Amino acid sequence: MTSTGMNMMSRIVFFEERNFQGRSYECSSDCPDMSSYLNRCHSCRVERGCFIVYDRTNFMGNQHFMRRGEYADYMSMMGMSDCIRSCRMIPMQHRGSFRMRIYERENFGGQMHEVMEDCDNIMDRYRMSQCMSSNVMEGHWLMYEQPNFRGRMIYMRPGEYRNFMNMGSSSVRFMSIKRITDSCQ
């Protein structure tokens, strides 16, 4: 199946009002700015696939991972202070291994550890007090600011992340890491 065919498998529908009311906008790819489609977005329905939604345009600000399901009033459920402003589709064609390097300091400085599986507590497992940069070599990951996959998170796809502050995150301290597996289909 082509990558275009794979992207067609994912779909999310955004609604201006809570409980799937008001104008709607259907999306099956990345959308850096939803303001040209909707005045606001307060509920959504993920019909297929998984998405990361952001409370600021251009994939910035607080992020939330959304899998198949209905989110009638996600603001109260997830503690978002504002509505969804942009979204990123998580491609599900990755079937290989997962591999990333995490670094204690920005610009790949300090201790380095290679991660290939979920880690519920970076401090306990690797004796790192913080993680401030990373290099994702394979797979798609979620990094959480608290142990046991809790708190605010950021989505990481393959690439270099020299400084988490540049990603619009209010925190540079991440304490747990989870692979995004085929659970989105």
Phi and psi in degrees as GROMACS dihedral restraints (atoms count N, CA, C in turn):
[ dihedral_restraints ]
;  ai    aj    ak    al  type     phi  dphi    fc
    3     4     5     6     1   -71.9    20    10
    4     5     6     7     1   164.3    20    10
    6     7     8     9     1   -64.5    20    10
    7     8     9    10     1   -31.5    20    10
    9    10    11    12     1   -63.8    20    10
   10    11    12    13     1   -42.3    20    10
   12    13    14    15     1   -63.5    20    10
   13    14    15    16     1   -36.8    20    10
   15    16    17    18     1   -65.7    20    10
   16    17    18    19     1   -41.6    20    10
   18    19    20    21     1   -65.1    20    10
   19    20    21    22     1   -31.3    20    10
   21    22    23    24     1   -65.8    20    10
   22    23    24    25     1   -18.9    20    10
   24    25    26    27     1   -72.2    20    10
   25    26    27    28     1   -24.1    20    10
   27    28    29    30     1   -96.6    20    10
   28    29    30    31     1   139.7    20    10
   30    31    32    33     1  -157.1    20    10
   31    32    33    34     1   135.0    20    10
   33    34    35    36     1  -131.6    20    10
   34    35    36    37     1   142.3    20    10
   36    37    38    39     1  -119.7    20    10
   37    38    39    40     1   124.7    20    10
   39    40    41    42     1  -101.9    20    10
   40    41    42    43     1   145.1    20    10
   42    43    44    45     1  -126.6    20    10
   43    44    45    46     1   143.2    20    10
   45    46    47    48     1   -66.1    20    10
   46    47    48    49     1   -34.9    20    10
   48    49    50    51     1  -111.1    20    10
   49    50    51    52     1   166.3    20    10
   51    52    53    54     1   -64.5    20    10
   52    53    54    55     1   159.9    20    10
   54    55    56    57     1    59.2    20    10
   55    56    57    58     1    35.1    20    10
   57    58    59    60     1    60.3    20    10
   58    59    60    61     1    38.7    20    10
   60    61    62    63     1  -108.4    20    10
   61    62    63    64     1   163.5    20    10
   63    64    65    66     1    82.8    20    10
   64    65    66    67     1  -170.0    20    10
   66    67    68    69     1   -62.3    20    10
   67    68    69    70     1   153.7    20    10
   69    70    71    72     1  -130.4    20    10
   70    71    72    73     1   160.2    20    10
   72    73    74    75     1  -140.8    20    10
   73    74    75    76     1   125.0    20    10
   75    76    77    78     1   -97.6    20    10
   76    77    78    79     1   136.8    20    10
   78    79    80    81     1  -137.4    20    10
   79    80    81    82     1   137.3    20    10
   81    82    83    84     1  -130.4    20    10
   82    83    84    85     1    21.4    20    10
   84    85    86    87     1  -155.6    20    10
   85    86    87    88     1  -173.1    20    10
   87    88    89    90     1   -66.5    20    10
   88    89    90    91     1   144.1    20    10
   90    91    92    93     1  -137.6    20    10
   91    92    93    94     1   103.7    20    10
   93    94    95    96     1   -73.7    20    10
   94    95    96    97     1   -20.0    20    10
   96    97    98    99     1  -152.0    20    10
   97    98    99   100     1   108.8    20    10
   99   100   101   102     1   -85.0    20    10
  100   101   102   103     1    -4.1    20    10
  102   103   104   105     1   -63.9    20    10
  103   104   105   106     1   -23.6    20    10
  105   106   107   108     1   -78.2    20    10
  106   107   108   109     1   -11.9    20    10
  108   109   110   111     1  -107.1    20    10
  109   110   111   112     1   -36.7    20    10
  111   112   113   114     1  -139.3    20    10
  112   113   114   115     1   147.2    20    10
  114   115   116   117     1   -70.6    20    10
  115   116   117   118     1   -33.5    20    10
  117   118   119   120     1  -158.1    20    10
  118   119   120   121     1   170.5    20    10
  120   121   122   123     1  -143.9    20    10
  121   122   123   124     1   118.2    20    10
  123   124   125   126     1  -121.2    20    10
  124   125   126   127     1    -6.3    20    10
  126   127   128   129     1  -150.6    20    10
  127   128   129   130     1   159.8    20    10
  129   130   131   132     1  -157.4    20    10
  130   131   132   133     1   163.7    20    10
  132   133   134   135     1  -132.8    20    10
  133   134   135   136     1   119.0    20    10
  135   136   137   138     1   -91.8    20    10
  136   137   138   139     1   110.7    20    10
  138   139   140   141     1   -85.8    20    10
  139   140   141   142     1   -36.9    20    10
  141   142   143   144     1  -150.7    20    10
  142   143   144   145     1   144.7    20    10
  144   145   146   147     1    83.9    20    10
  145   146   147   148     1  -165.5    20    10
  147   148   149   150     1  -133.6    20    10
  148   149   150   151     1   150.3    20    10
  150   151   152   153     1  -138.5    20    10
  151   152   153   154     1   155.4    20    10
  153   154   155   156     1  -108.2    20    10
  154   155   156   157     1   128.6    20    10
  156   157   158   159     1  -110.8    20    10
  157   158   159   160     1   148.4    20    10
  159   160   161   162     1  -125.9    20    10
  160   161   162   163     1   148.0    20    10
  162   163   164   165     1   -91.2    20    10
  163   164   165   166     1     5.9    20    10
  165   166   167   168     1  -133.4    20    10
  166   167   168   169     1   159.0    20    10
  168   169   170   171     1   -68.0    20    10
  169   170   171   172     1   166.3    20    10
  171   172   173   174     1    57.7    20    10
  172   173   174   175     1    36.1    20    10
  174   175   176   177     1    60.3    20    10
  175   176   177   178     1    41.6    20    10
  177   178   179   180     1  -120.3    20    10
  178   179   180   181     1   166.1    20    10
  180   181   182   183     1    87.4    20    10
  181   182   183   184     1  -161.7    20    10
  183   184   185   186     1   -64.1    20    10
  184   185   186   187     1   141.3    20    10
  186   187   188   189     1  -121.6    20    10
  187   188   189   190     1   148.8    20    10
  189   190   191   192     1  -139.4    20    10
  190   191   192   193     1   136.3    20    10
  192   193   194   195     1   -85.7    20    10
  193   194   195   196     1   127.4    20    10
  195   196   197   198     1  -127.4    20    10
  196   197   198   199     1   122.7    20    10
  198   199   200   201     1  -107.1    20    10
  199   200   201   202     1   179.9    20    10
  201   202   203   204     1   -49.7    20    10
  202   203   204   205     1   128.9    20    10
  204   205   206   207     1   155.7    20    10
  205   206   207   208     1  -179.7    20    10
  207   208   209   210     1  -112.2    20    10
  208   209   210   211     1   135.5    20    10
  210   211   212   213     1  -125.9    20    10
  211   212   213   214     1    85.2    20    10
  213   214   215   216     1   -69.2    20    10
  214   215   216   217     1   -30.6    20    10
  216   217   218   219     1  -151.1    20    10
  217   218   219   220     1    70.1    20    10
  219   220   221   222     1   -65.9    20    10
  220   221   222   223     1   -23.5    20    10
  222   223   224   225     1   -61.0    20    10
  223   224   225   226     1   -44.9    20    10
  225   226   227   228     1   -75.3    20    10
  226   227   228   229     1   -31.8    20    10
  228   229   230   231     1   -68.6    20    10
  229   230   231   232     1   -38.3    20    10
  231   232   233   234     1  -109.7    20    10
  232   233   234   235     1    -2.7    20    10
  234   235   236   237     1    73.6    20    10
  235   236   237   238     1    24.8    20    10
  237   238   239   240     1   -75.4    20    10
  238   239   240   241     1   139.1    20    10
  240   241   242   243     1   -89.1    20    10
  241   242   243   244     1   -11.2    20    10
  243   244   245   246     1  -141.1    20    10
  244   245   246   247     1   176.2    20    10
  246   247   248   249     1   -85.9    20    10
  247   248   249   250     1   171.8    20    10
  249   250   251   252     1   -68.2    20    10
  250   251   252   253     1   131.9    20    10
  252   253   254   255     1  -115.8    20    10
  253   254   255   256     1   -22.9    20    10
  255   256   257   258     1  -154.8    20    10
  256   257   258   259     1   162.5    20    10
  258   259   260   261     1  -146.6    20    10
  259   260   261   262     1   154.2    20    10
  261   262   263   264     1  -130.5    20    10
  262   263   264   265     1   127.8    20    10
  264   265   266   267     1   -78.2    20    10
  265   266   267   268     1   137.7    20    10
  267   268   269   270     1   -95.1    20    10
  268   269   270   271     1   115.0    20    10
  270   271   272   273     1   -66.2    20    10
  271   272   273   274     1   138.1    20    10
  273   274   275   276     1  -105.0    20    10
  274   275   276   277     1    11.2    20    10
  276   277   278   279     1   -80.0    20    10
  277   278   279   280     1    -7.5    20    10
  279   280   281   282     1   -69.8    20    10
  280   281   282   283     1   117.1    20    10
  282   283   284   285     1  -124.0    20    10
  283   284   285   286     1     2.4    20    10
  285   286   287   288     1   -88.6    20    10
  286   287   288   289     1  -154.5    20    10
  288   289   290   291     1   -82.5    20    10
  289   290   291   292     1   169.3    20    10
  291   292   293   294     1  -116.8    20    10
  292   293   294   295     1   133.1    20    10
  294   295   296   297     1  -156.7    20    10
  295   296   297   298     1   128.9    20    10
  297   298   299   300     1  -148.4    20    10
  298   299   300   301     1   155.8    20    10
  300   301   302   303     1  -111.8    20    10
  301   302   303   304     1   132.8    20    10
  303   304   305   306     1  -111.8    20    10
  304   305   306   307     1   144.8    20    10
  306   307   308   309     1  -126.4    20    10
  307   308   309   310     1   144.5    20    10
  309   310   311   312     1   -67.0    20    10
  310   311   312   313     1   -34.0    20    10
  312   313   314   315     1  -122.2    20    10
  313   314   315   316     1   165.3    20    10
  315   316   317   318     1   -64.4    20    10
  316   317   318   319     1   162.4    20    10
  318   319   320   321     1    55.8    20    10
  319   320   321   322     1    36.1    20    10
  321   322   323   324     1    61.7    20    10
  322   323   324   325     1    37.3    20    10
  324   325   326   327     1  -100.1    20    10
  325   326   327   328     1   165.1    20    10
  327   328   329   330     1    75.7    20    10
  328   329   330   331     1  -158.8    20    10
  330   331   332   333     1   -58.9    20    10
  331   332   333   334     1   147.7    20    10
  333   334   335   336     1  -131.1    20    10
  334   335   336   337     1   138.9    20    10
  336   337   338   339     1  -137.2    20    10
  337   338   339   340     1   141.3    20    10
  339   340   341   342     1   -94.5    20    10
  340   341   342   343     1   130.2    20    10
  342   343   344   345     1  -116.0    20    10
  343   344   345   346     1   134.0    20    10
  345   346   347   348     1  -128.4    20    10
  346   347   348   349     1    -0.6    20    10
  348   349   350   351     1  -145.9    20    10
  349   350   351   352     1   171.6    20    10
  351   352   353   354     1   -58.6    20    10
  352   353   354   355     1   146.8    20    10
  354   355   356   357     1  -134.6    20    10
  355   356   357   358     1   112.7    20    10
  357   358   359   360     1   -80.3    20    10
  358   359   360   361     1   -13.2    20    10
  360   361   362   363     1  -157.2    20    10
  361   362   363   364     1   101.1    20    10
  363   364   365   366     1   -61.3    20    10
  364   365   366   367     1   -40.8    20    10
  366   367   368   369     1   -63.1    20    10
  367   368   369   370     1   -46.3    20    10
  369   370   371   372     1   -68.0    20    10
  370   371   372   373     1   -44.2    20    10
  372   373   374   375     1   -75.3    20    10
  373   374   375   376     1   -43.2    20    10
  375   376   377   378     1  -110.9    20    10
  376   377   378   379     1    -1.0    20    10
  378   379   380   381     1    57.9    20    10
  379   380   381   382     1    39.8    20    10
  381   382   383   384     1  -107.7    20    10
  382   383   384   385     1   128.3    20    10
  384   385   386   387     1   -78.3    20    10
  385   386   387   388     1   -21.1    20    10
  387   388   389   390     1  -157.5    20    10
  388   389   390   391     1   162.9    20    10
  390   391   392   393     1  -131.2    20    10
  391   392   393   394     1   116.4    20    10
  393   394   395   396     1  -118.4    20    10
  394   395   396   397     1    -7.4    20    10
  396   397   398   399     1  -155.1    20    10
  397   398   399   400     1   162.6    20    10
  399   400   401   402     1  -158.6    20    10
  400   401   402   403     1   163.3    20    10
  402   403   404   405     1  -129.8    20    10
  403   404   405   406     1   109.0    20    10
  405   406   407   408     1   -89.2    20    10
  406   407   408   409     1   114.8    20    10
  408   409   410   411     1   -94.9    20    10
  409   410   411   412     1   -35.5    20    10
  411   412   413   414     1  -146.1    20    10
  412   413   414   415     1   139.1    20    10
  414   415   416   417     1    88.3    20    10
  415   416   417   418     1   177.7    20    10
  417   418   419   420     1  -120.4    20    10
  418   419   420   421     1   137.8    20    10
  420   421   422   423     1  -133.0    20    10
  421   422   423   424     1   158.9    20    10
  423   424   425   426     1  -121.3    20    10
  424   425   426   427     1   131.1    20    10
  426   427   428   429     1  -112.2    20    10
  427   428   429   430     1   131.8    20    10
  429   430   431   432     1  -111.9    20    10
  430   431   432   433     1   147.7    20    10
  432   433   434   435     1   -77.8    20    10
  433   434   435   436     1   -12.6    20    10
  435   436   437   438     1  -123.9    20    10
  436   437   438   439     1   156.2    20    10
  438   439   440   441     1   -59.8    20    10
  439   440   441   442     1   162.2    20    10
  441   442   443   444     1    61.1    20    10
  442   443   444   445     1    34.1    20    10
  444   445   446   447     1    58.5    20    10
  445   446   447   448     1    47.6    20    10
  447   448   449   450     1  -125.1    20    10
  448   449   450   451     1   164.5    20    10
  450   451   452   453     1    84.0    20    10
  451   452   453   454     1  -168.3    20    10
  453   454   455   456     1   -64.1    20    10
  454   455   456   457     1   153.6    20    10
  456   457   458   459     1  -139.9    20    10
  457   458   459   460     1   164.2    20    10
  459   460   461   462     1  -131.0    20    10
  460   461   462   463     1   147.2    20    10
  462   463   464   465     1   -92.5    20    10
  463   464   465   466     1   135.2    20    10
  465   466   467   468     1  -131.0    20    10
  466   467   468   469     1   121.0    20    10
  468   469   470   471     1  -106.3    20    10
  469   470   471   472     1   173.3    20    10
  471   472   473   474     1   -53.4    20    10
  472   473   474   475     1   131.1    20    10
  474   475   476   477     1   153.0    20    10
  475   476   477   478     1   178.6    20    10
  477   478   479   480     1  -100.0    20    10
  478   479   480   481     1   135.5    20    10
  480   481   482   483     1  -124.8    20    10
  481   482   483   484     1    93.3    20    10
  483   484   485   486     1   -76.0    20    10
  484   485   486   487     1   -24.8    20    10
  486   487   488   489     1  -158.1    20    10
  487   488   489   490     1   114.5    20    10
  489   490   491   492     1   -64.4    20    10
  490   491   492   493     1   -23.7    20    10
  492   493   494   495     1   -62.5    20    10
  493   494   495   496     1   -32.2    20    10
  495   496   497   498     1   -70.9    20    10
  496   497   498   499     1    -9.3    20    10
  498   499   500   501     1   -93.8    20    10
  499   500   501   502     1     8.5    20    10
  501   502   503   504     1    81.0    20    10
  502   503   504   505     1    15.1    20    10
  504   505   506   507     1   -87.4    20    10
  505   506   507   508     1   136.7    20    10
  507   508   509   510     1   -77.1    20    10
  508   509   510   511     1   -14.7    20    10
  510   511   512   513     1  -124.4    20    10
  511   512   513   514     1   141.1    20    10
  513   514   515   516     1  -106.6    20    10
  514   515   516   517     1     3.2    20    10
  516   517   518   519     1  -100.8    20    10
  517   518   519   520     1   111.5    20    10
  519   520   521   522     1  -117.3    20    10
  520   521   522   523     1   134.1    20    10
  522   523   524   525     1  -117.1    20    10
  523   524   525   526     1    -7.3    20    10
  525   526   527   528     1  -150.7    20    10
  526   527   528   529     1   154.9    20    10
  528   529   530   531     1  -135.7    20    10
  529   530   531   532     1   136.6    20    10
  531   532   533   534     1  -134.2    20    10
  532   533   534   535     1   136.5    20    10
  534   535   536   537     1   -76.4    20    10
  535   536   537   538     1   144.9    20    10
  537   538   539   540     1   -95.3    20    10
  538   539   540   541     1   110.0    20    10
  540   541   542   543     1  -102.4    20    10
  541   542   543   544     1  -167.6    20    10
  543   544   545   546     1   -72.3    20    10
  544   545   546   547     1    12.2    20    10
  546   547   548   549     1   -68.4    20    10
  547   548   549   550     1    -4.3    20    10
  549   550   551   552     1   -87.3    20    10
  550   551   552   553     1    -9.3    20    10
